[in-house]
C-alpha cells in the first residue's frame, strides 16, 4: 500500500491509500478520483515530504519544539454539516450520472473488464469486503464510495 498526498484544482488537499502507483494511475486515467471536499475530478499528486521518525522533540533547523510547530497543512473544512451533505450529494449525483450500476455483480464485472473480456466502462455497485480486498490484491483498480449506491429495480 502507498499513501499519496493529493490536491484538487480547487486547492483542497487530502490523502488517500492505493495498492500501488499503477493503481493510482489507473484510477486517475479512468476518472475515478474525486476530491472529498468539493467532488472535483481534477486531482493530482501533491508535493510530499517523507515521514521520518525523530527521537528528539525539536526540529534541528530552527530549534522549535515540534509541539509548537503546528500542522504542516490542514485541509479546508467545510463550514457546516449542510455543506458537507451537499458535497456528498453532488459526488453521488456525478457518480450515478457517469457510471453504470451493476449491483452485486460489481466484482465479476470489474474482473471481466480488467481481463479484457468486456469493454471497459465506469461502473459502481456492491461487493463483499473479501471480494473488494481480492480485487485490490489482484491489482484491479477499485475504490470504495462514501455512500451506499441506490439500488435500481427492474
N, C-alpha and C positions, 0 to 999 in steps of 0.2 A: 504494500500500500504506500502511496505517496500523497503528501498534503501540499496543495498549492494555494498561495495567496492569490486571489482573483480580484479584478476591478471591472466594473461595467462602464459603459460610455457616459453614464450619469455621475460617475465619480464615487460610487459606493464600493467599499472594499469588504471582502468576506473571504472565507477559506472553505475548501472542500477536499475530501479524500477521493482518490482514484486508485484503481487496481494497478495502473501503470501509466507511463507517459503516453503510450499508444491509446489507452482507454480515454484519457483526456482528449487527445487529438481526434479520436473517433466521435466522441460526444460533441465536441466543438464543431467539427465539419458537418455533422448531421443536424446542427441547430438545436441540440438537446440541452444546452446550458442556458440558464437564465439567472438573473440577479434576484435574490430572495427579498430585496427591499422594494424594487420597482418593476420587476419582471422583464427588464430589458434582456434581449437575447444577444446583445453585443458584449461578450465577456472575453477578457484577455487575462493572461497570467500577469500578476503584479510583481514588481521587484521584491525579492525575498532575501532576508538575511538568515544565515544558518543558525539553528538553535544550538547553543553551546552551553553546557553546564558550567557554572562557576563555583569555586569553593570559597571565595571571599564575598563580602557584602558590598563592594564598591566597584564602579566601573573604572578601570585603570586610566582611561584617557582624561578624566576630569575629576576623579575622586568623589563624585556624587554618590551617596548611598543609593542602592538600587530601589529601595522603598520610596525614595523621594523623586526618582527619575520619571515616574508616570508611565502610562501605557504608550507604546510606540504609535499606535493609531487605533482609534475606536471607530467601528462602523457607525455611520449616522443612524440614529434610532428614529423610527417613525414615531411621530409625536403622540398618536392616540391609537387605541385599540381599533377604532373605526378605520383609520388609515391602513393599519396592518391587514384588517379584514378586506378592505378594498383592493390592496395589492395582491392578496391571495386569491380573491375572486377574479381579478384580471389575469393572473397566471393560469388559473383553471380554465377561463374562457379561451385564452390563447392556445393552450394545450388541446382542449377539446375541439377547437375550430381547425387546428392544423395537424391533427393526427387521427388515426382510426382506433376506435375502442375494440379490442379483441377479447375482452373479458378474461375468463380463466385460462384461455389459450395463449396468454402472453409469452410464457417461457417457450412453448413449442414454436410459436410464430417467430420469436426473436432468434431462436436456433436455426430455423429454416432460412431466414434472411441472411444470417451470418454465414451459413454454409453455401449460399448462392442458389438454394433450391427454389426460392421465390424472389421476385424483385423486392429490393429494399424500399421501405417507406416508413414514415414516422408512425409509431403505434404507442398506445398506452393500454394498460389493463391490470390484471391482478395476478400475483404469483405467490405461492407459499414461500416463506422465508428461506427454506432449504433450496428451493428452485432458484430463487434470486441469487443466493450465495454461490450456487454452482455455475450460474451464468457468468458471474463476475470472475470466479476462479478459472473459467474456460476462456477468459479474455473477450467476452461478448459485452459490448458497451451498453450498460443499463444504468438507470438512476431512479431512486425512489421519489415518489411525488409527495409533496407535503399535504396531500388531501386524499380522500378515498374517491376513486373515479365514480361518476354517476353511471349506474348500471342501465344499459339500454335494453329494452324488451322488444320482442318481435310483435 
